[in-house]
């Protein structure tokens, strides 16, 4: 009986270790400072542009992006060097399957999708889209950002590719409604 209890205790400890290890699987690649340097370079001046979206803007953005906004508050980072606009960046976090992913979505000064970088990914690594996959999203119009309609999905990482595409659409729609339309 004593051996049975010891074996059961050892099994319980082993299971707890597996659970702790699986929760620690996530990877953080860049912090905020490094991400903004990645977006604009070390010499850039970066200002935070907080947007407080109206109900009307939210409705337009959700229609364009085909996704719900979690908040009426959104932040863009605006990069400049010697007074010249370098572009816009957004740090976008979302849940992929059950764990978070954080992307850095970079737009050109004219609001085109320029780059996407994974800042943090807490799902298993095999579900993470590779950098070359993100390249097929660049320079596309918002209406063209649809999986399986010009954008190839990733076998075995469908939820990751959907989440990334949805985040890109959301950032582009927010730019279009809250920044571009306001400037026009």
PyMOL commands that set and color helices and strands:
alter all, ss='L'
color gray80, all
select helices_A, chain A and resi 2-23+32-40+55-65+125-127+131-137+142-144+158-183
alter helices_A, ss='H'
color red, helices_A
select strands_A, chain A and resi 27-28+45-52+73-81+84-95+100-107+113-121
alter strands_A, ss='S'
color yellow, strands_A
deselect
rebuild
show_as cartoon
